[in-house]
C-alpha cells in the first residue's frame, strides 16, 4: 500500500477496520512481542472540520 506526497517515505502502511466497519489507513510505527502474540503501534491521521464563530468551514468535510 504505497502513499503519495508528504507520506511517501512513511510506512509500512496497514489497513485497520473499526468495530462499525470503517476502514482506516495507518502507519505502523512499532511492534512488541508479548506472551500471547504481537501488539502493533500505529499512527492514524483523521481529517475533520472546524467551524469558527464566523461560520467559516476549514479542513475536510466528513463523509
C-alpha positions, 0 to 999 in steps of 0.5 A, spaced: 500 500 500 504 505 497 502 513 499 503 519 495 506 526 497 508 528 504 507 520 506 511 517 501 517 515 505 512 513 511 510 506 512 509 500 512 502 502 511 496 497 514 489 497 513 485 497 520 477 496 520 473 499 526 468 495 530 462 499 525 466 497 519 470 503 517 476 502 514 482 506 516 489 507 513 495 507 518 502 507 519 505 502 523 510 505 527 512 499 532 511 492 534 512 488 541 512 481 542 508 479 548 506 472 551 500 471 547 502 474 540 504 481 537 501 488 539 502 493 533 503 501 534 500 505 529 499 512 527 492 514 524 491 521 521 483 523 521 481 529 517 475 533 520 472 540 520 472 546 524 467 551 524 469 558 527 464 563 530 464 566 523 461 560 520 467 559 516 468 551 514 476 549 514 479 542 513 475 536 510 468 535 510 466 528 513 463 523 509 
